[in-house]
Amino acid sequence: MTIPSPRVPAPTRPGAADPAVERVAASFTGIDRLGVAFSGGVDSSVLLALAVRALGSDRVVAIIGVSASLPADELTAARHVADVIGAVVVEVATHEGERKEYVANGPDRCFHCKDELFTRISDDVVLAHRLDAVAYGENADDLIRPDRPGSLAATNHHVLRPLADAGVTKVEVRRIARALKLPCADKPAAPCLASRIPHHQPVTPRKLSQIEQVEAGLRRMGFTDLRVRHHDDIARIELSADDLVRAVSEPLRERIRNTVTTAGFRYAVVDLGGIQSGAFTLPLAAVRHG
């Protein structure tokens, strides 16, 4: 499915002397048409915006993988960011849920998810849109983290990582996004819904739907940075430290409990540890690399 994005006024750009921007731009040399694996998060959005700036909006395609692991509101937000950038969007259905390795939910689950995405891009998009290359938004900080098995899938499919190769860190990505006035510049990280399920517990459509339902409800209550971890009957809610007291105080305490039980959980638990990026994968990665 291809969605032509409307022409909109170009966002404010970083200065031409910005070293990080120039390093990324140099990586597009020799590429006529580029596909960007696009989620609407800040990393892939900055990559998409810089690619459009370097190559032109008619030579860059934003490719979104759509499946049950992508929340509906994340898909809507991604389309909006692409509209602001002025890029054409191609939506590709992915079927990682049909891969037994993905459903088994080992520490390498992300590899199988990304492998599915990059396989679909190669099969369905590259020829149709005459792409010379495909890139994705891994940054320099991601490159050194031990809990990113999806990086191997990118390597296997010869997917480019311009931000990481240019040494662009997460701090620099945020700075560039603000200079570009991208609507996702301060958006919290939003890993896929499957990352909320403990490893070795199967990923199922019902679990993904439950997680999405509760997280959407929490956002409607004004919470922005959050995770809902799926522990069978228990929804373990991770929030920023500033939101913890508000979440367990009326009237939100009862609203949260009702949202959780309506989604099919029995218990609602607010984790006093707050947001814990890589909560399930990092401990296992530490054991492997210890």
Secondary structure by P-SEA (a helix, b strand, c coil): cbbbbcccccccccccccaaaaaaaaaaccccbbbbbccccaaaaaaaaaaaaacccccbbbbbbbcccccaaaaaaaaaaaaaabbbbbbbbbcccccccccccccaaaaaaaaaaaaaaacccccccccccccccccccccccccccaaaaaaaaccccccccccccaaaaaaaaaaaccccccccccccccccccccccccaaaaaaaaaaaaaaaaaccccbbbbbccccbbbbbcccccccccccaaaaaaaaaaaaacccbbbbbccccccccccaaaaaaaac
